[in-house]
Every structure is written in C-alpha cells, then in structure tokens.
Amino acid sequence: MKKNILLLLALCTITVGFSPAYDTEPSQAFNNGEWFKFRIHYGIFNASYATLEVKDTKLNGKNVFHLKGKGKSTGLMHLFFEVDDRYESYIDQKTGAPYRFIRDIDEGGHTKDIQIDFDHDAKIATVNNKKHKEITKMSIKPGTQDMISAFYHLRNAVDVKTVTPGDEFVLPMFFDNENYDFKMKFLERDVVRTKFGKINALKFRPYVQSGRVFQEEESLTVWISDDDNKIPLKIQAKLTVGSLTADLDAFKGLSHSFKKIVD
C-alpha cells in the first residue's frame, strides 16, 4: 500500500459537512487538549497508529489552534514498508480558517516536505516545497481548507440534529498545488461497535477518485459520533490492492460528553 495511512484517515474524517464562509463564529466541537488515537489495519496487518491533537499557540501574533497529525507504520507492515508521516495545520481559533499547512512525510523512502501559507483576503496559497527549494503561488477559492483544518472546521459546521439521509455536501480543498471540490453524502444514522461499547453514529459516503488508490468513487465509508463532539469512530476503505479499516483506539480532552449505548 504505497500511500500514507494518515492522509487516508484525514481524507475520510474531514467530510462531515460544509460551511463556506469565515465571517461567523461556529459552535465549538473541540478545544485545546483534545487528542485522538486510531488503530489502522491493512488487510490482516495491524498497519499503523495515527494521532490527531489540538494545542493553543500563536502564529504571526494571532491566536490559533495548532492541529497536529502523525502516522507511523508498526509490526510486520513496518518491516515491509516504513511509513512516518507528519501533518500540521494552524487555524484561526474563532473562524477555523487555515493559515498554514505542513506536510512532512517519509513513505518507504519517498519523501515530501511542504509548507503552504494561506492568504484568504488575497485568495492566494504560497506553496514552499522545501525538498526541491521551490516556491509557487496559487489562487484559491473562498472558504478553502487544507486536509487537516477541514476535519476540525467541519466538525463545528455540521448540525447533527438536522442532517437528513441523502444530504450532499461540497467542500473546496487545496492540496498538492491543486484546487478541487470534495463531495460527500450522508447515508443514515447507525450504531457502531467500538472498544468503548456501542455508540450512536452518523454514516457518510465520501466520493473519491477511482484508480491508483481506491477501487471506485464510493470506496470510502466513515462513521462519526452522533453528538456534539462529532469524532470519527470508524473508517473503511476499499483500495485497489486490499482494504483498510481505522478504529478509534483512545481519546482525551473532549469538549462534550461521550456516551455509549447501555445494553
């Protein structure tokens, strides 16, 4: 599986709703100190662990949340194909607008080291490819998010009380020097079995590009908690070679109560 696991996780978990503007303060689904750990299986292998965390900090004098995602291969998977990925995003604490995105990855010797700075007023993304020592500027759409910031921004935007099966959402994204629209559909309310017990969940179907990584456009399914946290509980992906499953393994620092179903 010559694709980083953390990117697949981010791709799945961001698609839970859409609020295109930055001029209002969203309800807060997360805060400083939140931390998730996911256990990821590739076929029969326990392929890796991935973490996502939120920290208070400042960037260029602005109060921001520093969002950090890490993914690392383990066990037999690590022997055959070593993965060590780091993704970071700095977002406005009130609006969720991303100011900076970092992608620093090593996947079986394939490396990237990229920093993207967003100017939403000028609608420009400055891409610094540190590995190749290249800096380029690209136009972006209003409301553009990066792969990490989108997950947190959309957790604030989705309304778990009013979302209806069949609802579709489109999100403007910027990744790897490219603007694109990411589309997903809300399928149904469901119950997911986790290591913490059975949890009420919302089930979504992100649409992805079929071919090199995914079998088809509908290869991804993601379940998030049906509560004010809106955290990812389970992800399933059908890949061109094999399948991937990610499960919530540990968490701390939630802003709202997290309840399981009592049998």
VENNORJO-V953621 format. One record per residue. RES is the residue in three letters. OMEGA is omega in whole degrees, 0 to 359 (999 if undefined). Layout:
RES_OMEGA ; RES_OMEGA
This chain:
MET_186 ; LYS_174 ; LYS_185 ; ASN_186 ; ILE_181 ; LEU_178 ; LEU_177 ; LEU_179 ; LEU_180 ; ALA_180 ; LEU_180 ; CYS_193 ; THR_181 ; ILE_195 ; THR_181 ; VAL_179 ; GLY_182 ; PHE_172 ; SER_194 ; PRO_187 ; ALA_179 ; TYR_188 ; ASP_177 ; THR_179 ; GLU_182 ; PRO_171 ; SER_189 ; GLN_178 ; ALA_184 ; PHE_178 ; ASN_179 ; ASN_176 ; GLY_178 ; GLU_182 ; TRP_177 ; PHE_171 ; LYS_182 ; PHE_174 ; ARG_189 ; ILE_179 ; HIS_172 ; TYR_186 ; GLY_180 ; ILE_184 ; PHE_164 ; ASN_196 ; ALA_185 ; SER_168 ; TYR_176 ; ALA_179 ; THR_173 ; LEU_181 ; GLU_182 ; VAL_178 ; LYS_171 ; ASP_173 ; THR_176 ; LYS_175 ; LEU_182 ; ASN_177 ; GLY_181 ; LYS_174 ; ASN_183 ; VAL_166 ; PHE_174 ; HIS_181 ; LEU_184 ; LYS_176 ; GLY_179 ; LYS_176 ; GLY_183 ; LYS_179 ; SER_182 ; THR_171 ; GLY_182 ; LEU_179 ; MET_181 ; HIS_179 ; LEU_183 ; PHE_183 ; PHE_185 ; GLU_178 ; VAL_177 ; ASP_188 ; ASP_175 ; ARG_175 ; TYR_178 ; GLU_175 ; SER_176 ; TYR_186 ; ILE_176 ; ASP_184 ; GLN_181 ; LYS_188 ; THR_183 ; GLY_179 ; ALA_178 ; PRO_175 ; TYR_182 ; ARG_178 ; PHE_180 ; ILE_175 ; ARG_182 ; ASP_189 ; ILE_172 ; ASP_184 ; GLU_181 ; GLY_181 ; GLY_175 ; HIS_187 ; THR_171 ; LYS_177 ; ASP_188 ; ILE_173 ; GLN_179 ; ILE_175 ; ASP_185 ; PHE_171 ; ASP_186 ; HIS_177 ; ASP_180 ; ALA_182 ; LYS_181 ; ILE_171 ; ALA_177 ; THR_185 ; VAL_179 ; ASN_176 ; ASN_187 ; LYS_180 ; LYS_182 ; HIS_178 ; LYS_179 ; GLU_177 ; ILE_179 ; THR_177 ; LYS_182 ; MET_174 ; SER_178 ; ILE_179 ; LYS_173 ; PRO_179 ; GLY_183 ; THR_177 ; GLN_170 ; ASP_187 ; MET_181 ; ILE_183 ; SER_183 ; ALA_179 ; PHE_183 ; TYR_179 ; HIS_184 ; LEU_172 ; ARG_176 ; ASN_190 ; ALA_186 ; VAL_177 ; ASP_184 ; VAL_183 ; LYS_187 ; THR_182 ; VAL_187 ; THR_177 ; PRO_184 ; GLY_177 ; ASP_177 ; GLU_184 ; PHE_178 ; VAL_184 ; LEU_176 ; PRO_182 ; MET_171 ; PHE_183 ; PHE_178 ; ASP_177 ; ASN_184 ; GLU_169 ; ASN_174 ; TYR_178 ; ASP_180 ; PHE_185 ; LYS_176 ; MET_180 ; LYS_173 ; PHE_184 ; LEU_185 ; GLU_168 ; ARG_189 ; ASP_173 ; VAL_183 ; VAL_174 ; ARG_180 ; THR_177 ; LYS_180 ; PHE_184 ; GLY_179 ; LYS_186 ; ILE_171 ; ASN_187 ; ALA_171 ; LEU_185 ; LYS_184 ; PHE_176 ; ARG_173 ; PRO_175 ; TYR_183 ; VAL_180 ; GLN_179 ; SER_178 ; GLY_191 ; ARG_185 ; VAL_186 ; PHE_179 ; GLN_184 ; GLU_183 ; GLU_183 ; GLU_184 ; SER_183 ; LEU_171 ; THR_180 ; VAL_176 ; TRP_175 ; ILE_182 ; SER_180 ; ASP_179 ; ASP_185 ; ASP_176 ; ASN_181 ; LYS_182 ; ILE_178 ; PRO_180 ; LEU_185 ; LYS_179 ; ILE_174 ; GLN_181 ; ALA_172 ; LYS_183 ; LEU_177 ; THR_174 ; VAL_177 ; GLY_181 ; SER_182 ; LEU_175 ; THR_176 ; ALA_180 ; ASP_174 ; LEU_186 ; ASP_180 ; ALA_178 ; PHE_172 ; LYS_175 ; GLY_179 ; LEU_180 ; SER_184 ; HIS_181 ; SER_181 ; PHE_189 ; LYS_173 ; LYS_178 ; ILE_179 ; VAL_180 ; ASP_999
